[in-house]
């Protein structure tokens, strides 16, 4: 027999409120007294524990957290005491920012040479 779910509707509001302030999924898990695995399980459509309301709140929360962090970088452009290295590393690690884009080309490449006589 499975344990009853810890899910409560108000968890979605708490998640949104925390992530509006830049919180990570790990921080939200701690505030909600859940494991990170539970958060991912509730937001995984393939899981029997999937919860659409929670999943939508998490997706929105991640967006709001990224917006908060982006704003921190923008509003601190003139602040010499702002730690841009830490901010940028956060953006790379949490939101997938990259220093450069790489494109991989697969298959055969044929070149033609134009000869003018």
N, C-alpha and C positions, 0 to 999 in steps of 0.2 A: 504494500500500500504506500502510495507516494505521500510525502509531506505536503501540507497545504502551502500554497504560495505566500510569500511575504508581500506580494504586490498590493499596493494601495494606490488608488487614483491620485491622491495628493503628491505622490512621488514624482509625477510628471511636472507639476508646478515647481517643486523643489529643484529638480534637475534643471529646468529652464532658468530659474532664478540664479542658481550657482554658476551655470555656464555663461549667462549674460555678463558675469563678472570675470570671465576668462578661465573658469575652473576646467580642469581636465576630467576625463572619464574616471580616472583613479580617485580624484578628490570627491567627485559625486558619489562614487561607490562608498567611500568612507562616511560621507554625510548621511547617506541612506542606510548605512550599516549592511551593505551588500558586498559580495565579492565582485571583482571585475568580470569574472566568468558568468555570473548571474546576469549582469547588465548586458553582456554580449548574447547570452542565451535568450533573454527576453526580446532582444531586437533581431534575432536570426529567424527568418521566415521558415527555415527548414526544421527548427526546433519544436518539439511538442509543447514547450513552455513559451512559445512566441506570444508576444502581446503587442498588437498593432498600435495601440495608443502610446505605449511606452516607446516602441520603436520610432514612431513619428516624433515624439518629444526628444529622443536622443539625437535624431538627425538634425532637428532644428537647433538643439543645444550645441552640437558641434559647430554648426554655422555661426551661431551667436558668439561662441567662444573665440572662433577665428576672427570675427569682426572686432571683438574687443581687443585682441592682440594686435591686429592690424592698426587699429586706432592708436594704440600706445606708441607704435613706431611713428605714425604720422604726426601726432601732437607733440612728440618729443624731438622733432627734427632739429630744433634750435637749442636743445638742452644738452650741454656739454657733459653733464654728469650721468646722462642716460647710458645704460650698458647695452649698446647696440649689438655687441658680440653675443651676449646672453639672449637678447631678444631674437636675433637672427637664428641662433641655434635652436631656440624654441620653435620658431616658425618652420624650420627644416624638419625637426624631429616630430612635431605634432601634426603639421599640416602639409607635409610633403614638398615643401619648397626646395628648389635645387639651384645650384650655382650655374648649371647649364643644361640644356636639353640635348639628349643624344638620340640620333636617329639611326636605326639599324636597317640596312638594305639587304634583302635576301634575294637570291636568284641570280641569273646571268645578266650581265650588263654588256650590251653591244655598243661599240662606238664606230662611227663612220668618219672617214677623213675625206674632206673635200679637196680635190686636186684641180687647180686651175692652170690650164696650159695656155 
